[in-house]
Amino acid sequence: MKSVQDLGDLRGKRVVIRCDFNVPLDGDTITDDGRIKAALPTLNDLREAGARVVVLAHLGRPKGEVNPKYSLAPVAKRLGELLGAEVKLATDVVGESAQSIAAGLADGEVALVENVRYEPAEESKDEAARVELATKYAALGDVFVSDGFGVVHRKQASVYDVARLLPNAAGHLVKKEVDVLARLTKDPERPFVVVLGGAKVADKLAVIDNLLKVADTLVIGGGMAYTFLKAQGHEVGSSILDADNVETCKGYLEQAKAAGKTILLPTDVRVADGMDFAARTVDGPVEVVAVDAIPAGKMGLDIGPESEKAFAETIKGAKTVFWNGPMGVFEISELANGTKAVAQALTEVDGLSVVGGGDSAAAVRELGHADEAFGHISTGGGASLEYLEGKELPGLTVLEEDK
């Protein structure tokens, strides 16, 4: 992949750049601007080079329709504050407003077009429709820079097709993400520990499959742990269970044992009658029980204190750690202890600690950790997982094509 420096003199040139500004909002207030801050090194370099910068980005899932709820107006405001310069926002994606604002940019200025997912063709499976839209994106600039790592696993008009129409390069963020993830899969410093959580085993099967080959230890918590506990023969009450994958999990446990590797599972969990996620409340008291004593009708909602200690010790003893997925329902204070313990342990790793985007990135910030406390916080949960699965990511492979 070429870097921004490989594009030559950019003074006076219009650079179309794809960023990932899919930030969480509370009304019009951005609650976590981590993804916007992650784009600043590339944007500032382009500005200093005298480029005229046109930013493409999405927010939420407007499903090909204009919806003010998903406007990038709050993003334009926050980006302007962080850059210390006005960021003009077009009222459309590729229409008169976008064309006019792009044409009127001076050297070093930045503009943002509206949410690319307002365009039905952006996510279309119809390649011709995507290329037609990408041609309109390409008309807004002279070169293309890909810096939205959170979308490189998508074959979309603003990620893949436009990169085939203009001279292209990877931005600093995409370069950094690929460099870090390559260190995890190619020659990690050992011990290499992978920590996986979140709700569903099915979402992580391919990651487990691939990382079991390179990791020394897999630490498994969150909702997905209960399918593994069931595979060990434990009853899991009313906890999340992927019954279709119990045998698969049993196979992973056997595979790890045969290879001399460890799959570390909780030995105790926090249970309750249930919870109301929207209201952020737990039904009934939260109790700590051993994994072989989960009462019928009780739901496992976080790992227990004994498991926290074991997980933390394993993480702190590693030289390379990758973490994706919370250990419990961390958004509810009574169920955040497991995730807190894992996050804290990652800050104490004497080596490379990588937080794999998505809920994990949100969790560490919500728990009050600075980004600098970790080796790397990925901006792309889905993209980082697919990379670690060994999949080809269209938004990366297109940057490696000869043009």
C-alpha positions in Angstrom: 0.0 0.0 0.0 1.2 3.5 -0.9 1.4 6.1 1.9 0.2 9.7 1.6 3.9 10.7 1.0 3.9 8.5 -2.1 1.3 10.7 -3.7 3.8 13.4 -4.4 3.2 17.2 -4.2 -0.4 17.7 -3.0 -0.5 21.5 -2.9 -3.6 22.7 -4.7 -4.8 19.2 -5.3 -8.2 18.0 -4.0 -7.9 14.9 -1.9 -11.0 12.8 -1.3 -10.5 10.9 2.0 -12.7 8.2 3.5 -12.7 8.5 7.3 -14.7 6.5 9.8 -16.7 9.1 11.8 -19.4 6.6 13.0 -19.4 8.0 16.5 -21.9 7.4 19.3 -24.4 10.3 19.8 -26.7 11.3 22.6 -29.0 13.6 20.7 -26.6 16.0 19.0 -23.8 15.4 21.5 -20.9 13.1 20.5 -20.3 10.9 23.6 -16.9 9.4 22.3 -14.9 11.3 19.7 -12.1 8.7 19.6 -12.7 8.0 15.9 -12.5 11.7 15.0 -9.3 12.1 16.9 -7.8 9.1 15.2 -8.2 10.8 11.8 -6.3 14.0 12.8 -2.7 12.9 12.0 -3.7 12.3 8.3 -5.9 15.3 8.0 -3.3 17.6 9.5 -0.6 16.2 7.2 -2.8 16.9 4.2 -3.6 20.4 5.3 0.1 21.2 5.9 0.8 19.8 2.5 -1.6 22.4 1.0 -4.2 19.9 -0.1 -7.8 20.7 -0.4 -9.5 18.0 1.6 -13.0 16.5 0.9 -14.0 14.0 3.6 -16.4 11.1 3.0 -17.9 9.4 6.1 -21.0 7.7 7.4 -23.0 7.7 10.6 -25.4 5.0 11.7 -27.7 3.1 9.3 -29.9 5.5 7.4 -30.5 2.7 4.8 -30.1 4.8 1.7 -32.5 7.6 2.8 -31.9 11.2 4.0 -32.6 11.2 7.7 -31.6 14.2 9.8 -31.1 11.9 12.8 -28.0 10.7 11.0 -26.6 14.0 9.8 -22.9 14.6 10.1 -23.5 18.1 11.4 -22.3 17.3 14.9 -19.2 15.6 13.4 -18.4 18.7 11.3 -18.6 20.9 14.4 -16.4 18.6 16.5 -13.8 18.1 13.7 -13.6 21.8 13.3 -12.9 22.3 17.0 -10.2 19.6 16.9 -8.5 21.0 13.8 -8.9 24.6 15.0 -10.4 25.5 11.6 -13.9 25.7 10.0 -15.0 22.5 8.4 -17.7 23.2 5.8 -20.5 20.7 5.6 -22.3 20.0 2.3 -26.0 19.6 2.5 -25.8 16.6 0.2 -23.4 13.8 -0.7 -22.5 14.2 -4.4 -25.0 16.9 -5.5 -24.7 20.6 -6.1 -23.8 21.5 -2.6 -20.9 18.9 -2.4 -19.7 19.9 -5.9 -19.8 23.6 -5.1 -18.0 23.3 -1.7 -15.3 21.0 -3.1 -14.7 23.4 -6.0 -14.5 26.4 -3.7 -11.9 25.0 -1.3 -8.6 26.8 -0.8 -5.3 25.1 0.0 -5.3 23.6 3.5 -9.1 23.8 3.9 -11.3 20.8 4.9 -14.9 20.1 3.9 -17.2 17.2 4.8 -20.0 15.9 2.6 -23.2 14.5 4.1 -23.6 11.0 5.3 -22.5 8.7 2.4 -25.1 6.2 3.5 -27.9 8.6 2.5 -27.0 7.3 -1.0 -28.8 4.0 -1.8 -25.9 2.8 -4.0 -23.3 3.2 -1.3 -23.9 -0.2 0.2 -25.5 -1.8 -2.9 -24.6 -5.3 -4.0 -25.1 -4.0 -7.6 -21.5 -3.2 -8.7 -22.6 -1.0 -11.6 -24.7 1.2 -9.2 -21.8 1.5 -6.8 -19.3 2.4 -9.6 -21.7 5.1 -10.8 -21.8 6.6 -7.4 -18.0 6.2 -6.9 -17.5 8.1 -10.2 -19.3 11.1 -8.6 -17.1 10.8 -5.5 -14.1 10.7 -7.8 -15.2 13.9 -9.5 -14.9 15.7 -6.2 -11.1 15.2 -6.1 -7.8 14.3 -7.8 -6.6 11.6 -5.5 -8.1 9.2 -2.9 -6.9 8.5 0.6 -8.3 5.6 2.6 -8.2 6.3 6.3 -11.4 4.7 7.7 -10.2 1.4 9.0 -13.6 0.6 10.6 -15.0 0.2 7.0 -12.2 -1.5 5.1 -13.9 -4.9 5.4 -16.9 -3.5 3.4 -17.1 -3.5 -0.4 -18.8 -0.1 -0.6 -18.6 2.8 -3.1 -16.7 5.2 -0.8 -14.3 2.5 0.4 -13.6 0.2 -2.5 -15.0 1.4 -5.9 -13.7 5.0 -5.6 -10.2 3.7 -4.8 -10.2 2.0 -8.2 -10.9 5.3 -10.0 -8.3 7.6 -8.5 -4.6 7.4 -7.6 -4.8 6.1 -4.0 -3.0 5.7 -0.8 -3.5 4.5 2.8 -3.7 7.2 5.5 -1.7 7.0 8.7 -4.5 5.4 10.6 -5.0 2.5 8.2 -1.3 2.0 7.9 -0.9 1.9 11.7 -3.9 -0.5 12.1 -2.5 -2.9 9.6 1.0 -2.7 11.0 -0.3 -3.5 14.6 -2.6 -6.4 13.5 0.2 -7.9 11.3 2.3 -8.0 14.5 -0.4 -10.1 16.1 -0.7 -12.7 13.4 2.8 -13.0 11.9 5.4 -13.1 14.7 3.9 -12.0 18.1 6.2 -11.6 21.1 5.3 -14.4 23.5 3.4 -15.2 25.6 0.6 -14.1 23.3 -2.8 -13.9 25.0 -6.1 -13.3 23.2 -9.0 -12.2 25.4 -12.5 -12.6 23.8 -15.8 -11.6 25.2 -19.2 -10.2 24.0 -22.5 -11.9 23.6 -22.2 -14.5 20.8 -19.8 -17.4 20.2 -20.9 -17.5 16.5 -19.5 -14.0 15.9 -16.0 -15.2 17.1 -15.7 -18.7 15.7 -13.5 -17.8 12.8 -11.3 -15.7 15.1 -10.9 -18.5 17.6 -10.2 -20.9 14.7 -7.4 -18.7 13.4 -5.9 -17.4 16.6 -5.8 -20.8 18.3 -3.0 -21.5 15.8 -0.9 -18.5 16.9 -1.9 -17.6 20.5 -0.6 -19.3 23.6 -3.7 -18.7 25.7 -7.3 -17.8 24.8 -9.1 -16.1 27.7 -12.9 -16.3 27.2 -15.5 -14.3 29.1 -18.8 -12.4 28.4 -21.9 -14.1 27.1 -19.9 -16.4 24.8 -18.3 -18.1 27.8 -21.5 -20.0 28.7 -21.4 -22.0 25.5 -17.9 -23.1 26.4 -19.0 -23.9 30.0 -21.9 -26.0 28.6 -19.3 -27.8 26.4 -17.5 -28.6 29.7 -20.7 -30.2 31.0 -21.9 -27.3 33.2 -25.5 -26.2 33.5 -25.8 -22.5 32.7 -29.3 -21.6 33.9 -30.9 -19.0 31.6 -27.5 -17.5 30.5 -26.9 -16.8 26.8 -26.3 -20.1 25.1 -25.5 -20.9 21.5 -26.8 -24.5 21.5 -25.8 -25.0 17.9 -22.1 -24.4 18.7 -21.6 -26.4 21.9 -20.0 -29.3 20.0 -17.8 -26.8 18.1 -16.6 -25.3 21.4 -15.9 -28.8 22.8 -13.7 -29.3 19.7 -11.8 -26.1 20.4 -11.2 -27.2 24.0 -9.8 -30.6 22.8 -7.8 -28.9 20.1 -6.2 -26.5 22.5 -5.3 -29.3 24.9 -3.8 -31.4 22.2 -1.6 -28.4 21.1 -0.5 -27.7 24.6 -2.4 -24.4 24.6 -4.8 -23.0 27.2 -8.4 -21.9 26.9 -9.0 -20.1 30.2 -12.7 -19.9 31.2 -14.4 -18.3 34.2 -14.5 -20.4 37.4 -17.1 -18.1 39.0 -19.7 -15.7 37.6 -22.1 -13.0 38.7 -25.7 -14.1 38.2 -29.2 -12.4 38.6 -32.7 -13.1 37.5 -32.2 -11.0 34.4 -31.6 -7.4 33.4 -33.2 -4.5 31.6 -30.5 -3.1 29.3 -32.4 -0.1 28.2 -33.1 1.0 31.8 -29.6 -0.1 32.9 -31.0 -2.1 35.8 -30.6 -5.7 37.1 -33.6 -7.9 38.1 -33.1 -9.0 41.7 -29.9 -9.2 43.6 -26.5 -10.0 41.9 -24.9 -13.1 43.4 -21.5 -14.7 42.8 -21.6 -18.5 42.2 -19.2 -21.1 41.0 -19.6 -22.1 37.3 -20.7 -25.6 38.4 -23.4 -24.2 40.6 -25.4 -21.7 38.4 -29.0 -22.0 39.6 -31.7 -22.9 37.1 -33.5 -19.7 36.0 -30.5 -17.5 36.9 -28.6 -15.6 34.2 -24.8 -15.2 34.1 -24.1 -11.5 33.5 -20.4 -11.0 34.4 -17.4 -13.0 35.5 -16.8 -13.3 39.2 -13.9 -12.1 41.5 -11.9 -15.3 41.3 -12.1 -15.2 37.5 -11.1 -11.5 37.4 -8.0 -12.3 39.3 -7.0 -15.3 37.1 -7.8 -13.4 33.9 -5.8 -10.3 35.1 -2.7 -12.4 36.1 -2.7 -14.2 32.7 -3.0 -10.8 30.9 -0.3 -9.1 32.9 2.1 -12.1 32.3 1.8 -11.7 28.5 4.1 -9.8 26.1 1.4 -9.4 23.5 -2.4 -9.1 24.2 -5.4 -8.7 21.9 -8.7 -8.0 23.6 -12.1 -7.9 21.9 -15.5 -8.0 23.8 -16.5 -7.1 27.3 -16.6 -9.6 30.2 -20.1 -8.7 31.2 -22.8 -6.0 30.7 -20.3 -3.3 31.6 -22.9 -0.5 30.9 -24.6 -1.6 34.2 -22.4 -0.6 37.1 -23.0 -3.9 39.1 -21.9 -5.9 36.1 -18.8 -3.9 35.1 -16.3 -5.4 37.4 -15.0 -8.1 35.0 -14.5 -5.7 32.2 -12.8 -3.2 34.6 -10.4 -5.9 35.7 -9.4 -6.8 32.1 -9.0 -3.2 31.1 -6.8 -2.4 34.1 -4.7 -5.5 33.5 -4.1 -4.4 29.8 -2.7 -1.1 31.0 -0.1 -3.1 33.0 1.2 -5.3 30.2 4.9 -5.0 29.6 4.6 -5.4 25.9 2.0 -4.7 23.2 -1.6 -4.4 24.4 -4.3 -4.0 21.7 -7.9 -3.1 22.3 -9.9 -4.5 19.4 -12.4 -1.6 18.8 -16.2 -1.7 19.1 -17.6 -2.3 22.6 -14.1 -2.8 24.1 -12.9 0.6 22.9 -16.1 2.2 24.3 -15.6 0.3 27.6 -12.1 1.5 28.3 -13.0 5.1 27.7 -16.2 4.8 29.7 -14.2 3.3 32.5 -11.9 6.4 32.5 -8.8 5.1 30.8 -6.8 7.4 28.5 -6.1 5.9 25.0 -2.4 6.3 25.8 -2.7 3.7 28.6 -2.8 1.0 25.9 -0.4 0.0 23.1 -3.2 0.5 20.5 -6.9 1.0 20.4 -8.3 -0.2 17.1 -11.0 2.0 15.5 -12.6 -1.0 13.8 -14.1 -3.8 15.8 -15.5 -5.8 12.8 -12.5 -5.0 10.5 -9.9 -6.0 13.1 -11.7 -9.3 13.8 -12.0 -10.1 10.1 -8.3 -9.3 9.6 -7.4 -11.6 12.5 -9.7 -14.3 10.9 -7.3 -14.2 7.9 -9.9 -12.8 5.6 -9.1 -10.5 2.7 -10.5 -7.0 3.3 -11.7 -5.4 0.1 -10.8 -1.9 1.3 -7.2 -3.0 1.8 -6.7 -5.2 -1.2 -7.9 -2.4 -3.5 -5.0 -0.3 -2.2 -2.5 -3.0 -3.2 -3.8 -3.2 -6.8 -1.6 -1.9 -9.6 -3.3 1.0 -11.3 
